[in-house]
Amino acid sequence: GEEREALLASIYVKHIAADEHRKTNEIDIDRLIYKNDEKQCYLEIKERSNSLNAYKLTQFPYAKIETGQRLMKEENLPVYIVLKFTDCWARLTLDANREYEKGSQPFAPRYRSYQQFRQRQVPVKLDVERDLEILKLRDLCLEEY
């Protein structure tokens, strides 16, 4: 929930040597990171219950891509989607001009059933090896299986 997300965001903020994170007013991109009271970047954090290489593709709502690309154009700030797997942290640096692949199977997140029929349920599909950068961050990762 919210506390876990705040903890993960705090770990990431420390990793990039920024000062703090604050909630945004956006539905799909949760955090804004600051350093010296200046906006540095937007951050969305997702936690996975599997290792990085458990699946070739990972997915999350495509609306996060659309919101991130809009924020990049409006605010001229980078947007990162960080995925914390059981064995590593990985980051997608959003590209404002890239057409990301939409999945064909819409899904309904368990925690937001009221959004079941909205656009945000269409997933983006990312190739974990091609699209994600592995971060040198080990906090809260399992040491072995």
Protein Blocks (a to p, Z undefined) as FASTA:
>chain_A
ZZlmmmmmmmmmmmnopabdcddfbfklmbdcdeehiafbdcdddddfbdfklpmbdcdd
fklmmmmmmmmmmnopacddddddfkbccdddddfkbccdddfbdcddfklmmlmmgmkl
pccdddfklmpccdddfehiafbZZ
